[in-house]
C-alpha cells in the first residue's frame, strides 16, 4: 500500500527542501520505503532526494507534461510505502497561461494525484497571522486538501504557543514545530542550492536534519495524514525522442544538469548513453552518433575548459561529421567565447558564434515553448518543444541562424532563439517534453 503527500509552502525560501529531505531520511531510517518527486522544473532538488532516499527522483510538471506522463513518472513510487512530492515556490504559484495540464503550480499536482498538502509555515515576524495565511491557502482552491502544517524557524516556546492556538482556532492541525537550527542550512549559489554531488558532507547534513525532525515532528501522524494511492497500472510511457542511438553525454561539475526523466526516456527508447568529462580533458566517444552538452556551471570552470585542448579538439572534430547539441551552459561552451563574473573572456569551442557574459548579469527565468525552424538532434523542423530557462548570462552576440521561434509561458517571443551552424545546435532552454 502506497501513500502520497505533497510538501508545499506559501512562498519560496520557507524550508520545503530541508523538510522533504529530513522526512525522507527519517522515514527511511525507520524502514519506510520513500519515493521523492519534484513538482516543477527545478533540476537541483531531485539529486538531493536521491541521496536522502536511495531512490532516483524526477520532476513532474503540469505546464510541460500531460496528465498521463505525470502519472507515469509518479508510478515509480508504486513499490514504495510513501511518495513525498516537494513543491516549488508557493502552493498556487504558476504561470498566467495554462500549459499542457496546468500552470506549473504545485496545487495542480496535489489535486491531480489526490495527495493532501503538508504546509510549511515560517511564522517569523508574526504569530496569529500565520494561521490566517494557512487558512487562506486551505480554502483557496477546491480539490486541494490540507493535511496540516509544520511550523519552521519558531523563535520561542511562547511564540510556538501563540501560533498553535491560532491554528487550533482555525481548525488546522499542527504536526510539528521546528526551532531555528542554522547547522542544517544547505549551501546556496546563484541558481539555487549547491548541487548534491558537489557536497561531500551532504549525507551528514541530511542525517542531522532527520534527527532534528524526529525530535520536533510527529512522524506517525504525518504518515497517517498521507492519502492512500493506487498507481494506474496501464499508463503510457513518457514519449521523448532520443537525439541518437549512441549518445556521448558530457557529465561532470561543469555539465551536471539534465533532467533524469530525459535520460530514462532515451534509454527506454533503446539509446545508449556514454558519458565523458570535459573538465578531465576528455572528448566525446568516437563511436557515438551524437554529442549532447547539458547545462551546469561552465562559468565557474571557464578557464579550465578553455585550456583543455584535447576536449575542444575532439569536440570540433566530432562536429565535422555528426550532430552536437548544447543546452544553456552547454550552448555557451559551443559558442565563441564566455566572459566570467570577473570580466575575463575565455574562448570556447567556436562551433557557434554565441558570446555570453556573466560580468553583465541578467536573470533569464521561465518556461519556454519552442517551435523549431531548423532540425536539432531528435527533432525536425516544426517540432514543438517545452522546456525551462534559468541563467544569469547576458547575450553579447548570437549571430547564427536561429534554431527556433521561442516563446515564454504568456506566448511572448523571447530573444533566446537558440542557434544552428553546420552540425552544431544549441538552446538556452532545457528540454522537458515535446508536444504530441
ROBALUM-497806 format. One line per 5 residues: their letters; for each residue y, z, x of C-alpha. Coordinates in steps of 0.05 Angstrom, whole numbers, plus 5000, padded with zeros to 4 digits. Example, Ala and Ser with C-alpha at 12.3 -4.5 7.8 and 13.67 -1.06 7.14 Angstrom:
as) 4910,5156,5246 | 4979,5143,5273 $
// end
This chain:
xxxxx) 5000,5000,5000 | 5067,4979,5028 | 5135,5008,5010 | 5204,4977,5023 | 5272,5008,5037 $
xxxxx) 5339,4978,5056 | 5386,5016,5103 | 5459,5000,5090 | 5529,5030,5091 | 5599,5020,5064 $
xxxxx) 5620,4985,5129 | 5602,4967,5200 | 5601,5020,5254 | 5574,5076,5209 | 5506,5083,5244 $
xxxxx) 5458,5036,5209 | 5424,5011,5272 | 5415,5080,5303 | 5387,5109,5238 | 5340,5049,5229 $
xxxxx) 5312,5057,5300 | 5306,5132,5293 | 5270,5129,5227 | 5224,5073,5251 | 5204,5112,5313 $
xxxxx) 5198,5179,5276 | 5151,5149,5225 | 5112,5112,5278 | 5103,5177,5315 | 5072,5204,5250 $
xxxxx) 5022,5147,5248 | 5060,5106,5195 | 5058,5031,5208 | 5131,5008,5204 | 5156,4936,5200 $
xxxxx) 5231,4926,5211 | 5273,4867,5187 | 5346,4850,5196 | 5389,4825,5138 | 5440,4774,5161 $
xxxxx) 5448,4733,5225 | 5457,4788,5278 | 5409,4768,5332 | 5411,4831,5375 | 5382,4883,5328 $
xxxxx) 5312,4853,5319 | 5296,4865,5393 | 5314,4938,5385 | 5270,4941,5323 | 5211,4914,5363 $
xxxxx) 5219,4969,5415 | 5221,5023,5361 | 5161,4998,5322 | 5118,4958,5370 | 5121,4900,5320 $
xxxxx) 5164,4838,5323 | 5224,4838,5275 | 5260,4778,5246 | 5325,4761,5209 | 5325,4747,5135 $
xxxxx) 5388,4715,5108 | 5407,4697,5037 | 5462,4648,5056 | 5418,4606,5102 | 5348,4616,5073 $
xxxxx) 5314,4602,5007 | 5282,4660,4969 | 5213,4633,4987 | 5229,4632,5061 | 5255,4704,5057 $
xxxxx) 5193,4726,5021 | 5150,4691,5072 | 5185,4726,5131 | 5183,4793,5096 | 5109,4782,5085 $
xxxxx) 5096,4802,5157 | 5102,4873,5130 | 5041,4864,5085 | 4997,4904,5133 | 5049,4958,5145 $
xxxxx) 5059,5023,5107 | 5135,5017,5106 | 5184,4959,5112 | 5253,4981,5136 | 5307,4928,5128 $
xxxxx) 5371,4941,5166 | 5433,4913,5132 | 5495,4882,5162 | 5568,4902,5151 | 5578,4936,5084 $
xxxxx) 5526,4934,5029 | 5561,4880,4988 | 5596,4843,5044 | 5581,4769,5048 | 5619,4704,5046 $
xxxxx) 5660,4679,4988 | 5617,4618,4971 | 5544,4624,4954 | 5494,4594,5002 | 5421,4577,4991 $
xxxxx) 5401,4641,4954 | 5462,4686,4961 | 5524,4702,5000 | 5490,4734,5060 | 5503,4805,5033 $
xxxxx) 5452,4860,5045 | 5454,4873,4970 | 5423,4804,4959 | 5361,4824,4998 | 5356,4892,4963 $
xxxxx) 5358,4860,4894 | 5314,4801,4913 | 5259,4844,4942 | 5267,4902,4894 | 5278,4951,4950 $
xxxxx) 5323,5012,4940 | 5381,5026,4988 | 5386,5086,5034 | 5461,5091,5044 | 5490,5116,5110 $
xxxxx) 5557,5151,5097 | 5604,5173,5151 | 5649,5226,5118 | 5694,5235,5179 | 5765,5249,5156 $
xxxxx) 5743,5261,5084 | 5699,5306,5042 | 5691,5297,4966 | 5718,5226,4971 | 5653,5207,5006 $
xxxxx) 5617,5218,4940 | 5666,5173,4905 | 5650,5118,4955 | 5576,5127,4947 | 5581,5128,4871 $
xxxxx) 5622,5064,4872 | 5570,5029,4914 | 5514,5054,4869 | 5548,5027,4806 | 5579,4962,4834 $
xxxxx) 5522,4914,4820 | 5466,4917,4770 | 5398,4906,4803 | 5417,4943,4867 | 5388,5014,4866 $
xxxxx) 5408,5072,4909 | 5352,5116,4938 | 5401,5167,4965 | 5448,5178,5023 | 5445,5203,5094 $
xxxxx) 5509,5235,5120 | 5526,5216,5191 | 5574,5250,5241 | 5585,5311,5198 | 5636,5357,5230 $
xxxxx) 5611,5427,5209 | 5569,5466,5161 | 5629,5475,5115 | 5643,5400,5117 | 5570,5387,5100 $
xxxxx) 5572,5435,5041 | 5634,5403,5012 | 5604,5333,5015 | 5536,5354,4989 | 5568,5390,4930 $
xxxxx) 5608,5327,4911 | 5546,5283,4918 | 5506,5330,4873 | 5561,5326,4821 | 5556,5250,4823 $
xxxxx) 5480,5253,4817 | 5468,5224,4886 | 5412,5254,4928 | 5429,5274,5000 | 5367,5261,5041 $
xxxxx) 5395,5284,5107 | 5457,5304,5145 | 5468,5287,5218 | 5519,5324,5260 | 5555,5287,5315 $
xxxxx) 5509,5272,5374 | 5540,5227,5427 | 5477,5226,5470 | 5443,5175,5425 | 5501,5126,5421 $
xxxxx) 5477,5056,5440 | 5519,5018,5492 | 5562,4960,5467 | 5596,4898,5493 | 5639,4844,5462 $
xxxxx) 5584,4812,5419 | 5557,4878,5395 | 5503,4923,5425 | 5479,4912,5495 | 5412,4878,5486 $
xxxxx) 5348,4918,5486 | 5318,4880,5545 | 5378,4900,5588 | 5370,4975,5576 | 5318,5009,5619 $
xxxxx) 5328,5074,5581 | 5323,5046,5511 | 5256,5079,5496 | 5284,5146,5515 | 5346,5136,5472 $
xxxxx) 5303,5118,5411 | 5257,5177,5424 | 5318,5223,5426 | 5345,5192,5362 | 5277,5202,5328 $
xxxxx) 5274,5275,5349 | 5345,5284,5322 | 5330,5255,5253 | 5266,5295,5247 | 5308,5358,5253 $
xxxxx) 5360,5336,5202 | 5329,5287,5152 | 5274,5299,5101 | 5226,5244,5123 | 5176,5257,5068 $
xxxxx) 5230,5249,5014 | 5257,5186,5047 | 5188,5156,5048 | 5176,5174,4975 | 5242,5141,4956 $
xxxxx) 5218,5073,4982 | 5193,5024,4930 | 5120,5004,4929 | 5119,4929,4943 | 5066,4876,4936 $
xxxxx) 5080,4815,4981 | 5068,4748,4950 | 5001,4720,4971 | 5016,4646,4968 | 5086,4636,4995 $
xxxxx) 5102,4570,5030 | 5117,4576,5104 | 5188,4572,5131 | 5193,4498,5150 | 5232,4485,5214 $
xxxxx) 5220,4422,5253 | 5207,4437,5327 | 5250,4398,5376 | 5189,4372,5412 | 5115,4382,5425 $
xxxxx) 5123,4417,5492 | 5189,4455,5496 | 5220,4481,5561 | 5259,4542,5538 | 5310,4577,5583 $
xxxxx) 5297,4651,5578 | 5330,4707,5619 | 5390,4753,5615 | 5438,4694,5611 | 5397,4657,5558 $
xxxxx) 5369,4713,5516 | 5384,4692,5445 | 5341,4651,5400 | 5322,4674,5330 | 5250,4700,5331 $
xxxxx) 5232,4663,5267 | 5252,4597,5301 | 5202,4606,5357 | 5149,4627,5308 | 5162,4566,5264 $
xxxxx) 5159,4519,5325 | 5092,4549,5346 | 5066,4546,5274 | 5081,4472,5274 | 5038,4463,5336 $
xxxxx) 5092,4463,5390 | 5082,4495,5458 | 5137,4536,5489 | 5143,4542,5565 | 5198,4589,5590 $
xxxxx) 5238,4584,5654 | 5294,4626,5684 | 5359,4591,5706 | 5381,4657,5737 | 5319,4654,5782 $
xxxxx) 5340,4583,5800 | 5283,4553,5760 | 5287,4485,5726 | 5253,4462,5662 | 5179,4448,5663 $
xxxxx) 5168,4377,5688 | 5114,4364,5635 | 5158,4384,5577 | 5186,4332,5530 | 5248,4371,5511 $
xxxxx) 5291,4426,5542 | 5326,4479,5500 | 5380,4525,5527 | 5394,4581,5477 | 5454,4626,5474 $
xxxxx) 5464,4691,5510 | 5515,4714,5562 | 5524,4658,5613 | 5596,4680,5623 | 5571,4744,5655 $
xxxxx) 5529,4703,5705 | 5572,4641,5712 | 5580,4645,5788 | 5505,4653,5799 | 5488,4596,5752 $
xxxxx) 5538,4550,5786 | 5507,4566,5853 | 5435,4554,5831 | 5428,4483,5856 | 5354,4477,5842 $
xxxxx) 5364,4495,5768 | 5423,4448,5760 | 5390,4391,5797 | 5325,4395,5758 | 5362,4402,5692 $
xxxxx) 5403,4339,5708 | 5341,4301,5728 | 5305,4322,5665 | 5363,4298,5622 | 5360,4228,5652 $
xxxxx) 5299,4213,5610 | 5287,4269,5560 | 5330,4307,5509 | 5365,4371,5529 | 5399,4415,5476 $
xxxxx) 5443,4477,5484 | 5465,4528,5432 | 5530,4566,5443 | 5522,4595,5514 | 5471,4541,5529 $
xxxxx) 5521,4488,5505 | 5573,4517,5552 | 5526,4512,5611 | 5511,4439,5594 | 5586,4427,5597 $
xxxxx) 5631,4410,5656 | 5659,4480,5670 | 5662,4552,5646 | 5721,4597,5663 | 5702,4670,5664 $
xxxxx) 5743,4730,5640 | 5775,4737,5708 | 5801,4666,5705 | 5752,4638,5756 | 5729,4567,5740 $
xxxxx) 5655,4553,5751 | 5626,4483,5750 | 5567,4477,5704 | 5514,4422,5694 | 5564,4368,5673 $
xxxxx) 5515,4336,5624 | 5571,4342,5572 | 5646,4344,5581 | 5656,4411,5547 | 5701,4460,5582 $
xxxxx) 5707,4532,5557 | 5745,4593,5579 | 5736,4668,5570 | 5803,4681,5603 | 5835,4657,5539 $
xxxxx) 5794,4697,5488 | 5789,4675,5417 | 5736,4701,5368 | 5695,4649,5331 | 5652,4682,5278 $
xxxxx) 5617,4659,5215 | 5564,4617,5181 | 5563,4543,5195 | 5536,4484,5155 | 5529,4422,5198 $
xxxxx) 5515,4351,5177 | 5491,4313,5237 | 5528,4249,5254 | 5480,4235,5311 | 5409,4257,5326 $
xxxxx) 5391,4321,5362 | 5322,4345,5382 | 5281,4354,5319 | 5333,4327,5271 | 5360,4258,5254 $
xxxxx) 5429,4236,5231 | 5447,4263,5162 | 5405,4327,5170 | 5439,4389,5142 | 5431,4450,5187 $
xxxxx) 5451,4521,5172 | 5470,4568,5228 | 5516,4621,5253 | 5571,4621,5306 | 5595,4682,5345 $
xxxxx) 5630,4678,5412 | 5697,4693,5445 | 5707,4630,5486 | 5764,4581,5478 | 5751,4506,5479 $
xxxxx) 5792,4474,5535 | 5761,4405,5525 | 5707,4376,5480 | 5713,4301,5497 | 5645,4273,5480 $
xxxxx) 5620,4241,5416 | 5619,4294,5361 | 5548,4314,5342 | 5563,4336,5271 | 5613,4349,5217 $
xxxxx) 5613,4425,5217 | 5640,4468,5160 | 5647,4543,5151 | 5619,4580,5091 | 5680,4560,5049 $
xxxxx) 5670,4486,5063 | 5728,4482,5111 | 5717,4435,5171 | 5718,4471,5238 | 5736,4443,5306 $
xxxxx) 5670,4463,5339 | 5634,4398,5323 | 5584,4400,5380 | 5575,4342,5428 | 5528,4286,5447 $
xxxxx) 5525,4246,5511 | 5463,4208,5533 | 5403,4254,5524 | 5445,4317,5521 | 5468,4351,5457 $
xxxxx) 5500,4418,5443 | 5526,4461,5386 | 5567,4525,5382 | 5525,4550,5323 | 5456,4580,5329 $
xxxxx) 5407,4545,5282 | 5377,4589,5228 | 5347,4540,5178 | 5350,4468,5154 | 5366,4447,5083 $
x) 5308,4412,5049 $
// end
